[in-house]
Amino acid sequence: MKKKTDFLDVAVQPDGRVPKLTGLNFRIPPAEGGSIEGRLFRRMLKEMDGPPLHFVLLWSGEEIPPLNIPPVARVTIRDRVTLLKLIINPDLHFGNAYGVGDIEVEGDLVQCLEAIYRGVARMSGNAYTKRLSRRLNKKRPNTAAQARDNIHHHYDIGNEFYKLWLDERMVYTCAYFSTPSVTLEEAQTAKMDHVCRKLWLKPGETVVEAGCGWGSLALHMARHYGVKVKAFNISHQQVLYARERAKAEGLDSKVEYVEDDYRNISGQFDALVSVGMLEHVGKEHYQELGDVIHRCLKPSGRGLIHSIGRSKACPMNAWVEKRIFPGAYPPTLREMMDVFEPWEFAVLDVENLRLHYAKTLEHWLARFERVSERVAEMYDRRFVREWRLYLAGSQAAFTVGDLQLFQVLFSGPANNAIPWTRAHLYQGQGE
Amino acid sequence: MKKKTDFLDVAVQPDGRVPKLTGLNFRIPPAEGGSIEGRLFRRMLKEMDGPPLHFVLLWSGEEIPPLNIPPVARVTIRDRVTLLKLIINPDLHFGNAYGVGDIEVEGDLVQCLEAIYRGVARMSGNAYTKRLSRRLNKKRPNTAAQARDNIHHHYDIGNEFYKLWLDERMVYTCAYFSTPSVTLEEAQTAKMDHVCRKLWLKPGETVVEAGCGWGSLALHMARHYGVKVKAFNISHQQVLYARERAKAEGLDSKVEYVEDDYRNISGQFDALVSVGMLEHVGKEHYQELGDVIHRCLKPSGRGLIHSIGRSKACPMNAWVEKRIFPGAYPPTLREMMDVFEPWEFAVLDVENLRLHYAKTLEHWLARFERVSERVAEMYDRRFVREWRLYLAGSQAAFTVGDLQLFQVLFSGPANNAIPWTRAHLYQGQGE
């Protein structure tokens, strides 16, 4: 029903524009497959192995139901230009058009996007894939200055916005669900413990955090593991918020938040942790990150990098990269090795938490929907639609396996003071 | 004391040659650093940051003690030619010379080799490293025919030989020690269970094994996890032995041993397992292996590859490759991705069991020493010395971090029927 309301939103204009009602005369679909663009579109759908979606071309009234399977959603495309753009670059234009209401989805948005992603995956070897691989080689500098702009774009939207739908401690990375039914709060706590246990933290040790969000992990480590933390972040809003929390919780002598780039980390630490930053580093800077880690980690030190990744190299979805996360890139494990190999860091443990991120996003999306009216008041309806699409699209991408979530634990080449097994991660959880 | 006896073996001639006693007049070391080759050797030791070894040049009586640290071993080099060869290519000639008794080690052989490996690691950027990287690009075809010869060289030495010092089930791969103190037998059983749990085996499922050794894992899976196994191996001796065991244990209807190359695997299976084969595949064949896995794994299938690896690309020790394991190559995780990426297999879990292999080799070496007289009777003293060096050198390489042991669990890109966490691996072991 909710999605039905969304559809009606188009009529009442999400962004104040007058809806284009040209051709809104629901005709019987033509027997010979309809218009030229309709035929092109059907060919594209055929290449996608026929996703379970029912398309409606609003200007002509043409209806394109799925073949032999029930649809999971009804997708209305408002005008000819939108359809043509979609055929030319679905990766970018689906999001653009959805944002402004030129595409409407009735039914389950997540399932709709899963169907599209699965379909696109089947189109390998065609023009789309070739274009993607060209884009793959596009240089994204992510210099310190550009990185600051990119991070500002997303993370400085406003703490008030994120407070509306994140968990109470504002953890904006993949949670860890011991079972799918635990709450988001429990799962975020479990994730922090999982990370701390992997890092084998001992009281009195020092930890440096690269990219600390609103500071929750640093506080958790200091409070529950007795370590001192120096946490770096280039998001001004996040650092201000984190410092206030540390003070309020009496942990400001244990946790120092530094508003600076990871490249400027100095000092030597027992552990390094970076949860959800590597996506923003850019692969041409991985070796530089490795140099920083080598410089700041003691010979007995352990490090953990938690990052969205891929099973095969492919750029971030063009629309997400443009509208949501400029400069972002989810690496493959192969690409991540640029961080570790030059200094012969030994990879000790890689865990793929893909399904955990799908579940985290399911929670975020549900919470977001509950406050969407409030968000629309703070920003506008387009903002709501774009964030809905981003959250739903991310959930879909993790669900179908387009995105992975890797936690990589590593240590220096000659560190033999590492845990003998991983059993300590599961103490009390084994039965 | 054992090692002392080894040293005396030189005098009584390990290979029947008359020992060269030229210069066996223990002179006071010359004040100015001695002979030219002695000075060259001292420079090499300096580049190695001065390993804790006491060298004796037997022909001149020159003694080269370590600087400011007590030695872990006394290394006697018999003649000038041996020393010069050692300076030119220590990687190859240490083993050659040790095998025939031209180098003798008194003290702990494993610690001696650890010191050498650590020293060589510090020589990065010099001529040795450059030569290594040239060798790295050397092509090793490992065609089906060549692979058969290579495998025959090592695994067909004779089942009787391996029976003397492996555990009772003849498991010739890294064991899994829940604690360092468990027995080798317990650790090999634990390893098989660890692998089966990772693969999430369910009764009635089918498993294909690529490279099955003497067949113990296949039997273990069939007996304890209720699966049917088709196990491939190109070692004739191993396959004969494995078939006999399956029959004797009444499991021949559950486990089929096929004497054939992994490239000829056919059929579709719920799981694929390969423990200790990838080292023999050769990195130019990884994609081919990936194609085989893609062909034979069901969409819901899981796979596990267990292999010796590296943190940085580097060829197998030249002597080991020549005398022990022709065609072998331990890959980096980056290189292993050639198996997975082309078909977008999702890496679910990587565990590094480096210290477990060091411990396994410690057991093997101790067992081998207990039967070394028997082995000398079956083969000769050179064979004993080479195998001692190979086992000790491998233990040292895992201990110092020159070698890693990766267990990589993976699945098809869209498989969501994977375990939610890894807690099931540690049931009953968490406390």
Contacts between the chains, C-beta under 8 A, distances in Angstrom:
chain1	res1	chain2	res2	distance
A	118	B	414	7.3
A	121	B	413	7.6
A	176	B	421	7.8
A	177	B	420	6.9
A	177	B	421	7.9
A	178	B	421	6.2
A	178	B	423	7.2
A	179	B	420	6.6
A	180	B	420	6.4
A	311	B	340	7.0
A	311	B	341	6.8
A	311	B	344	4.4
A	311	B	345	6.5
A	311	B	346	4.8
A	311	B	347	7.2
A	311	B	413	5.9
A	312	B	341	5.2
A	312	B	342	7.8
A	312	B	344	4.7
A	313	B	341	7.6
A	332	B	337	6.9
A	332	B	341	6.6
A	333	B	333	6.5
A	333	B	334	7.9
A	333	B	337	6.0
A	333	B	347	5.8
A	334	B	333	7.9
A	334	B	334	5.0
A	334	B	337	4.2
A	334	B	341	6.7
A	337	B	332	6.9
A	337	B	333	6.0
A	337	B	334	4.2
A	340	B	311	7.0
A	341	B	311	6.8
A	341	B	312	5.2
A	341	B	313	7.7
A	341	B	332	6.6
A	341	B	334	6.7
A	342	B	312	7.8
A	344	B	311	4.4
A	344	B	312	4.7
A	344	B	401	7.5
A	345	B	311	6.5
A	346	B	311	4.8
A	346	B	352	6.3
A	346	B	354	7.0
A	346	B	401	5.9
A	346	B	404	6.0
A	347	B	311	7.2
A	347	B	333	5.8
A	347	B	350	6.5
A	347	B	352	6.2
A	347	B	404	7.8
A	347	B	406	7.9
A	348	B	351	7.9
A	348	B	352	4.7
A	349	B	350	6.7
A	349	B	351	6.0
A	349	B	352	6.8
A	350	B	347	6.5
A	350	B	349	6.7
A	350	B	350	3.7
A	351	B	348	7.9
A	351	B	349	6.0
A	351	B	422	7.0
A	352	B	346	6.3
A	352	B	347	6.2
A	352	B	348	4.7
A	352	B	349	6.8
A	354	B	346	7.0
A	355	B	416	6.6
A	355	B	418	7.3
A	355	B	420	6.7
A	356	B	420	8.0
A	399	B	416	7.1
A	400	B	414	6.1
A	401	B	344	7.6
A	401	B	346	5.9
A	401	B	413	4.3
A	401	B	414	5.1
A	401	B	415	7.7
A	401	B	416	8.0
A	404	B	346	6.0
A	404	B	347	7.8
A	406	B	347	7.9
A	413	B	121	7.6
A	413	B	311	6.0
A	413	B	401	4.3
A	414	B	118	7.4
A	414	B	400	6.1
A	414	B	401	5.1
A	415	B	401	7.7
A	416	B	355	6.6
A	416	B	399	7.1
A	416	B	401	8.0
A	418	B	355	7.3
A	420	B	177	6.9
A	420	B	179	6.6
A	420	B	180	6.4
A	420	B	355	6.7
A	421	B	176	7.8
A	421	B	177	7.9
A	421	B	178	6.3
A	421	B	426	8.0
A	421	B	429	7.8
A	422	B	351	7.0
A	422	B	422	7.2
A	422	B	425	7.7
A	422	B	426	7.2
A	423	B	178	7.2
A	423	B	426	4.7
A	423	B	429	4.8
A	423	B	430	5.9
A	425	B	422	7.7
A	425	B	426	7.7
A	426	B	421	7.9
A	426	B	422	7.2
A	426	B	423	4.7
A	426	B	425	7.7
A	426	B	426	4.3
A	426	B	429	7.9
A	426	B	430	4.8
A	427	B	430	4.6
A	427	B	431	6.3
A	428	B	430	5.9
A	428	B	431	7.2
A	429	B	421	7.7
A	429	B	423	4.7
A	429	B	426	7.9
A	429	B	430	6.2
A	430	B	423	5.9
A	430	B	426	4.7
A	430	B	427	4.6
A	430	B	428	6.0
A	430	B	429	6.2
A	430	B	430	3.5
A	430	B	431	7.8
A	431	B	427	6.2
A	431	B	428	7.2
A	431	B	430	7.7
